[in-house]
Amino acid sequence: MILVTHGHGDHVGNVGRPDGSSDAGELAQRTGAQVLGPAGLMEAMISLGWITPEKSIGEKRFALGGRVTPMGPEIKITQVRAEHSSEIFMMDPATKKLVAAPAGVPCGFIIEFENGFKLYHMGDTGLFGDMRFIADYYKPELILMPIGGHFVMDPRDAAYATKELLKPKYVIPIHYGTFPVLRGTPQEYQQFLGQTTTQVFPISPGDKLTF
């Protein structure tokens, strides 16, 4: 299963692909994985030929507040709010200019496993007050939290979200260091966080964690 939170190129994987293809589509084809995401984004990806309709049909195409079980009742996936945008940027082969097309609304995902453990992938997001509601209602234990700044929360914002709004057991910092403007670091995040019961895991590519 491939979950995509919004249409930007560093998420659907069309950056540097002049042929108009995407990493998400190639991975789905190569592995046989289904693709889940906001309904508008799925429609756009099908229209572009990145995924075939059968890769994202029926309950796999859902929207904010929707809860689906596409792999069976053992895993529940709920789409929740994110404060961001969602466009697909493509190179027009005729004009060689970058063009943008709407790609649904951005989202995050709550993933609940059979043993009751809940993961909250925040997607790309800034601070918003309903993070407190998400914490109170869904009670996620592990959060994948963007900290890079500029397009998403910076370390100070992420620390506030952690301590005042979400209060999870575990956090894995994400969305930093991939572009020059994403200057926030896990070290800065932990400095702003200070004393807390939340355990932070600033993992590197290839690292594996068990919860």
Secondary structure by P-SEA (a helix, b strand, c coil): ccccccccccccccccccccccaaaaaaaacbbbbbccaaaaaaaaaaccccccccccccccccccccccccccbbbbbbbbcbbbbbbbbcccccbbbbbbccccbbbbbbccccbbbbcccccccccaaaaaaaacccccccccccccccccaaaaaaaacccccccbbbbccccccccccccaaaaaaaaccccbbbbbccccccccc
